[in-house]
Amino acid sequence: MARKSGHKSQNERNSPSSQMTTGKPSGSLVNSQTVDFINSLSGVLMEMTALEVNTMIVEEIAGDKFIPWQSYRDIYEISPSFLEESAIHPTLRDRYLDLRRNLEREYAMLIGNPDSSLYDAQAAALDMSENPLPNPFQGGSSAEIVTVQLLLSDSRFLRNLRKQAELKICWDRRNRALQRLAASRPDLPPATIAKAIKTDLIYAQTVVQLDGDIINRYSEDAIAHPHRDTLLKIHHDSVEAGERQWRGILGFVLEILQNAFGSARDRG
């Protein structure tokens, strides 16, 4: 939020006019700050239109920290040839490619949004495939590096990147488990190996939308899992807890907005 500098020169501090205006900040400045604050909260509210809860079983809980620049680089380099060279298990390659596609879609939305710092009217008119993600491996202070920095300063893009990075950690762990089993049982086809590994899969997913719609998805592996009842109960409890927290945050933001609007009217 932009703020007007409060520093004055010696002459300004000693002048009669400056002494008359050194009390409360001007109404126009306060109103401008209030409007900026309300707009920022409104943006947060618009991005909280749905709650998503995923339940999965992992082999281990990783303590990886989210480093935006590193996560972006890791996902940027995903391609069919990269997956082949990296010996990614065939059953996971589409999931890895989806990570990059999701970032490409988010980038396309940003360059097509007039309110975004990345807005580009010409680029927005092109197909998504003609607007590749900016390359983070360019050296120096190239235009692409500047674009990457702008991307990583966008809160919405960062949230998407964090989600894709978390999924990539899961796919990396699952890939290692699949490769270990494939090495010990080279006679088994990839599909059989994939079914034998029960960890790092999303077994249940629930999306609760602001308009009341609820979408539940359960994988076939969840239905056939030996601990199905426990798994589904954990998911159900997580959805209830997440929904309470989500609605609480929504109510809190709405209350702040109402108070901010009230203050703005009083000052107006």
C-alpha positions as CSV (number, residue, x, y, z in Angstrom):
1,M,0.0,0.0,0.0
2,A,1.5,3.3,-1.1
3,R,2.3,5.9,1.6
4,K,3.1,9.5,1.1
5,S,6.4,10.5,2.6
6,G,6.2,12.4,5.9
7,H,9.7,14.0,5.7
8,K,9.9,17.7,5.3
9,S,12.8,20.1,4.8
10,Q,13.9,22.6,7.5
11,N,12.3,25.4,5.6
12,E,9.0,23.5,5.3
13,R,8.9,22.8,9.0
14,N,9.5,26.4,9.9
15,S,6.9,27.9,7.5
16,P,3.5,28.9,8.8
17,S,1.7,26.8,6.2
18,S,3.5,23.6,7.2
19,Q,2.8,24.2,10.9
20,M,-0.9,24.4,10.1
21,T,-0.9,21.0,8.4
22,T,1.2,18.9,10.7
23,G,-1.8,17.6,12.8
24,K,-3.9,14.7,11.4
25,P,-3.2,13.3,7.9
26,S,-5.3,14.8,5.2
27,G,-8.7,13.2,4.4
28,S,-7.7,12.4,0.9
29,L,-4.7,10.5,2.0
30,V,-6.7,8.5,4.6
31,N,-9.4,7.8,2.1
32,S,-6.8,6.7,-0.5
33,Q,-5.2,4.3,2.0
34,T,-8.6,3.0,3.1
35,V,-9.6,2.3,-0.6
36,D,-6.3,0.5,-1.2
37,F,-6.8,-1.6,2.0
38,I,-10.4,-2.5,1.0
39,N,-9.2,-3.4,-2.5
40,S,-6.5,-5.7,-1.2
41,L,-9.0,-7.5,1.1
42,S,-11.5,-7.8,-1.7
43,G,-8.9,-9.5,-3.8
44,V,-8.2,-12.0,-1.0
45,L,-12.0,-12.6,-0.6
46,M,-12.4,-13.3,-4.4
47,E,-9.7,-15.9,-4.2
48,M,-11.3,-17.8,-1.3
49,T,-14.3,-19.0,-3.2
50,A,-13.6,-22.7,-2.6
51,L,-12.1,-25.0,-0.1
52,E,-10.1,-28.1,-1.3
53,V,-9.2,-31.0,0.9
54,N,-7.0,-33.8,-0.3
55,T,-6.2,-37.0,1.7
56,M,-3.2,-39.1,0.9
57,I,-0.9,-41.7,2.6
58,V,2.8,-40.9,2.4
59,E,5.8,-43.1,3.1
60,E,7.4,-40.3,5.0
61,I,6.7,-36.7,6.0
62,A,9.3,-34.5,4.3
63,G,10.5,-31.4,5.9
64,D,11.1,-29.6,2.6
65,K,10.8,-25.8,2.7
66,F,9.0,-24.0,-0.1
67,I,11.5,-21.9,-2.0
68,P,9.6,-20.2,-4.8
69,W,12.5,-19.6,-7.1
70,Q,13.8,-23.2,-6.8
71,S,10.3,-24.7,-7.1
72,Y,9.6,-22.7,-10.2
73,R,12.9,-23.9,-11.8
74,D,12.2,-27.5,-10.9
75,I,8.8,-27.4,-12.5
76,Y,9.8,-25.3,-15.5
77,E,12.3,-27.9,-16.8
78,I,9.6,-30.7,-16.9
79,S,9.0,-31.9,-20.4
80,P,8.6,-35.3,-22.1
81,S,12.3,-35.5,-22.9
82,F,13.3,-34.4,-19.4
83,L,11.1,-37.1,-17.8
84,E,12.6,-39.7,-20.2
85,E,16.1,-38.7,-19.3
86,S,15.3,-38.6,-15.6
87,A,13.9,-42.2,-15.7
88,I,10.6,-41.1,-14.3
89,H,8.2,-44.1,-14.1
90,P,5.9,-44.2,-17.1
91,T,2.8,-44.2,-14.9
92,L,3.7,-40.8,-13.4
93,R,4.8,-38.9,-16.5
94,D,1.3,-37.4,-17.2
95,R,1.1,-36.2,-13.5
96,Y,4.5,-34.5,-13.8
97,L,3.4,-32.8,-17.1
98,D,0.2,-31.6,-15.4
99,L,2.3,-29.7,-12.8
100,R,3.8,-27.5,-15.6
101,R,0.5,-27.2,-17.5
102,N,-1.1,-25.8,-14.4
103,L,1.5,-23.1,-14.1
104,E,1.2,-22.4,-17.8
105,R,-2.6,-21.9,-17.4
106,E,-2.0,-19.6,-14.4
107,Y,0.5,-17.6,-16.4
108,A,-1.9,-17.3,-19.4
109,M,-4.6,-15.9,-17.0
110,L,-2.2,-13.3,-15.6
111,I,-1.1,-12.0,-19.0
112,G,-4.7,-11.8,-20.0
113,N,-5.8,-9.9,-16.9
114,P,-5.8,-6.1,-17.4
115,D,-5.3,-5.7,-13.6
116,S,-2.1,-7.8,-13.6
117,S,1.4,-6.3,-13.7
118,L,2.1,-9.0,-16.4
119,Y,-0.8,-7.9,-18.6
120,D,0.0,-8.1,-22.3
121,A,-2.8,-7.5,-24.7
122,Q,-1.0,-9.0,-27.7
123,A,0.2,-12.1,-25.9
124,A,-3.3,-12.6,-24.4
125,A,-4.8,-12.9,-27.9
126,L,-2.4,-15.8,-28.7
127,D,-3.0,-19.5,-27.9
128,M,-1.6,-20.7,-24.5
129,S,1.0,-22.8,-26.3
130,E,2.4,-19.6,-27.9
131,N,3.0,-18.1,-24.5
132,P,5.5,-20.4,-22.8
133,L,6.5,-19.8,-19.2
134,P,9.4,-17.3,-18.8
135,N,12.7,-19.1,-18.7
136,P,14.4,-18.9,-15.2
137,F,17.7,-20.2,-16.5
138,Q,18.4,-17.1,-18.6
139,G,21.5,-15.4,-17.2
140,G,22.0,-11.8,-16.2
141,S,19.1,-9.4,-16.1
142,S,17.2,-10.5,-19.1
143,A,13.6,-9.6,-19.7
144,E,12.6,-13.2,-18.9
145,I,14.3,-13.1,-15.5
146,V,12.4,-9.9,-14.8
147,T,9.1,-11.6,-15.8
148,V,9.9,-14.5,-13.5
149,Q,10.5,-12.1,-10.7
150,L,7.1,-10.5,-11.4
151,L,5.5,-13.9,-11.5
152,L,6.9,-14.8,-8.1
153,S,5.7,-11.6,-6.6
154,D,2.1,-12.4,-7.6
155,S,0.2,-13.9,-4.6
156,R,-2.2,-15.9,-6.7
157,F,0.6,-17.4,-8.8
158,L,2.6,-18.2,-5.6
159,R,-0.3,-20.1,-4.1
160,N,-0.6,-22.2,-7.3
161,L,3.1,-22.8,-7.4
162,R,3.2,-23.9,-3.7
163,K,0.4,-26.5,-4.5
164,Q,2.3,-27.8,-7.6
165,A,5.5,-28.0,-5.6
166,E,3.8,-30.0,-2.9
167,L,2.4,-32.4,-5.4
168,K,5.9,-32.7,-7.1
169,I,7.3,-33.8,-3.7
170,C,4.7,-36.5,-3.6
171,W,5.4,-37.7,-7.1
172,D,9.1,-37.7,-6.5
173,R,8.7,-39.9,-3.5
174,R,6.3,-42.2,-5.4
175,N,8.7,-42.4,-8.3
176,R,11.5,-43.5,-6.1
177,A,9.3,-46.2,-4.6
178,L,8.2,-47.4,-8.0
179,Q,11.8,-47.5,-9.3
180,R,12.9,-49.5,-6.3
181,L,10.2,-52.1,-6.9
182,A,10.8,-52.1,-10.7
183,A,14.5,-52.8,-10.0
184,S,13.7,-55.7,-7.7
185,R,11.0,-57.1,-9.9
186,P,11.9,-56.4,-13.6
187,D,9.4,-59.0,-14.7
188,L,6.4,-57.0,-13.6
189,P,4.7,-54.6,-16.1
190,P,4.6,-50.8,-15.1
191,A,0.8,-50.9,-14.4
192,T,1.2,-53.8,-11.9
193,I,4.1,-52.1,-10.1
194,A,2.0,-48.9,-9.9
195,K,-0.9,-50.8,-8.2
196,A,1.5,-52.4,-5.7
197,I,2.7,-49.1,-4.3
198,K,-0.1,-47.6,-2.1
199,T,1.7,-44.5,-0.9
200,D,1.7,-40.9,-2.2
201,L,-1.6,-41.2,-4.0
202,I,-4.6,-38.9,-3.5
203,Y,-7.2,-41.2,-2.2
204,A,-10.0,-38.7,-1.5
205,Q,-10.7,-35.1,-2.6
206,T,-13.4,-32.8,-1.5
207,V,-14.1,-29.3,-3.0
208,V,-16.6,-27.1,-1.2
209,Q,-17.6,-24.0,-3.2
210,L,-18.9,-20.8,-1.8
211,D,-22.3,-21.3,-3.5
212,G,-22.9,-24.5,-1.6
213,D,-21.8,-27.0,-4.2
214,I,-19.8,-29.9,-2.8
215,I,-17.7,-32.2,-5.0
216,N,-16.3,-35.5,-3.6
217,R,-13.9,-37.7,-5.5
218,Y,-12.6,-41.0,-4.3
219,S,-10.0,-43.1,-6.1
220,E,-10.6,-46.8,-6.8
221,D,-7.6,-47.5,-4.5
222,A,-9.5,-45.9,-1.6
223,I,-12.5,-48.2,-2.0
224,A,-10.3,-51.3,-2.1
225,H,-7.9,-50.1,0.6
226,P,-7.7,-52.5,3.6
227,H,-8.0,-49.5,5.9
228,R,-10.8,-47.8,3.9
229,D,-13.0,-46.9,6.8
230,T,-10.2,-45.2,8.7
231,L,-9.0,-43.5,5.6
232,L,-12.4,-42.1,4.8
233,K,-13.1,-41.0,8.4
234,I,-9.8,-39.1,8.5
235,H,-10.8,-37.4,5.2
236,H,-14.3,-36.6,6.6
237,D,-12.9,-35.1,9.8
238,S,-10.4,-33.1,7.8
239,V,-13.1,-31.6,5.6
240,E,-15.2,-30.6,8.6
241,A,-12.2,-28.9,10.3
242,G,-11.1,-27.2,7.1
243,E,-14.7,-26.0,6.4
244,R,-14.9,-24.5,9.9
245,Q,-11.6,-22.7,9.5
246,W,-12.5,-21.5,6.0
247,R,-15.8,-20.1,7.0
248,G,-14.2,-18.5,10.0
249,I,-11.6,-16.7,7.8
250,L,-14.3,-15.6,5.4
251,G,-16.3,-14.1,8.2
252,F,-13.3,-12.4,9.6
253,V,-12.4,-10.8,6.2
254,L,-16.0,-9.7,5.7
255,E,-16.1,-8.1,9.1
256,I,-12.9,-6.2,8.4
257,L,-14.4,-5.1,5.0
258,Q,-17.6,-3.9,6.7
259,N,-15.7,-1.9,9.3
260,A,-13.4,-0.4,6.6
261,F,-16.4,0.7,4.5
262,G,-18.0,2.2,7.6
263,S,-14.9,4.1,8.5
264,A,-14.6,5.3,4.9
265,R,-18.2,6.6,4.9
266,D,-17.6,8.4,8.3
267,R,-14.5,10.1,6.9
268,G,-16.2,10.9,3.6
